[in-house]
Amino acid sequence: MFPDRYGVPWRATFGDWTERIEDLAIFLGSQAVEEDVRGPGGAVDGVRGGVRGKTEPMPNNSVSRRSLMRAAAAAAAPVAAAQTAAGTRQPQAVSPFAQVVAPRAGEPLTMVTQYAFEPHEVARIQAAGAVPVRIEICKSPAEFREKLRDAEAVYGGLSGADLDFAPKLKWLQAGGAGVEGLDPRIRQSPVVVTNCARTFAPGISETAMGLLLALTRGLVKHYLPQFYLKKTNHPVGTPKSDHHVELAGKTMGIVGLGGIGSAIARRAYFGFDMRILATDAKPLPKPEYVAELHDPGFFPRMVPQVDVLVAAAPSTPLTRGMFDEQVFRQMKRTAYFLAMSRGDLFDDQGLVKALREGWIAGAGLDVFPKEPVPPGHPIFDCDNVILSAHTSGWSPDRQERLIALIAENVRRYTSGLPLMNVVDKERGY
């Protein structure tokens, strides 16, 4: 258990509850939150999240946890009360992004999946329901489609063609954070989609800092080759040469301040005394650990300023390929690039050129445009890069948070409360 600055443990039920409450309150459009962010009757100056070409900063005011909790509870309570009074719970839109989806009062919830949950995981999910919960674990696509006829909820993958076999389906709990592969038919359907945002962020953020330290402290370029290839261990450089670099006081620029980006930002700020700049397409309140938060239009101005540039955004038509040769040319020669969310955000050939020709100091990659990285790819010839295999979110703790998230959403679904991590299917995250 590793408490953050607010004393909220990483493993408390699932993830960082402070940010979960914050997301819920923001999505519900709570007046209490607006007053904290804008001031009574005030307005956020020119925030236009997601619009390229705008460079206005996000609101800098801090938002208190108490007001967020009060706002979230106040916004959710009338919905559940109204459904209870009516004797039925039906799908209901609370805002453009947060939705209440629930079965008819008292009836069992059937969730169908092809994921092999362990018996104790099934029991934990079932125990969370306000009504009996039946989880059907299917061992083949044919069995999956047969069971879909009774399913109100699905965990894991679902194709558009599967909808023809799922007349009762209301809710899809995706098994990952990214939903860029969501079938167009599902995007256009009334089925509510939730994802696993922030569930994998602790491990990803730790990996990001590990990759970065392996680069800045010379392990990748100097000491691991000695160990594995030469079986030697000699110091490289001098006590004051730049063969070894410190992170304290350096600036990190993060594209995408969602679950992954915010977790990396916290670790870099609180753990390594780094200054954080960030961009995000949503108009979010600026966390205290971020020096500047802007909309995506700030990206070209941010790139030349930072010592570490982090790709942590979801894969969307606007973000795919955004880290290209032009961006790498604009970076400091002493700067590092980290790719931690989706591989299609960066141009791998442009990155290879940047690494070979010294436009940047190095790169740490957990994701790649094509996975696994093809044998013989020129990235393997670069001595200033370190890769992991899209495994940064893996750990036993990650599985605990995953089951806790599913259980919490089952509780909410069966209680007529807003679901967590509802995906905006038009935006793709």
Sequence and secondary structure as in RCSB ss.txt:
>XXXX:A:sequence
MFPDRYGVPWRATFGDWTERIEDLAIFLGSQAVEEDVRGPGGAVDGVRGGVRGKTEPMPNNSVSRRSLMRAAAAA
AAPVAAAQTAAGTRQPQAVSPFAQVVAPRAGEPLTMVTQYAFEPHEVARIQAAGAVPVRIEICKSPAEFREKLRD
AEAVYGGLSGADLDFAPKLKWLQAGGAGVEGLDPRIRQSPVVVTNCARTFAPGISETAMGLLLALTRGLVKHYLP
QFYLKKTNHPVGTPKSDHHVELAGKTMGIVGLGGIGSAIARRAYFGFDMRILATDAKPLPKPEYVAELHDPGFFP
RMVPQVDVLVAAAPSTPLTRGMFDEQVFRQMKRTAYFLAMSRGDLFDDQGLVKALREGWIAGAGLDVFPKEPVPP
GHPIFDCDNVILSAHTSGWSPDRQERLIALIAENVRRYTSGLPLMNVVDKERGY
>XXXX:A:secstr
  B TTS BTTTTTS HHHHHHHHHHHTT HHHHHHHH TT   SS  TT TT   B       HHHHHHHHHHH
HHHHHHHHHHHT    EESSSS EE   STT  EEEEESS   HHHHHHHHHT SS EEEEE SSHHHHHHHGGG
 SEEES   TGGGGG TT  EEE SSS  TT  HHHHHSS EEE  TTTSHHHHHHHHHHHHHHHHTTIIIIIHH
IIIII      S TTSTTS   TT EEEEE  SHHHHHHHHIIIIIH  EEEEE SS     TT SEEE GGGHH
HHGGG SEEEE     TTTTT B HHHHHHS TT EEEE S GGGB HHHHHHHHHTTSSSEEEES  SSSS  T
T GGGG TTEEE  S TT SHHHHHHHHHHHHHHHHHHHHT B SSB  TTTT 
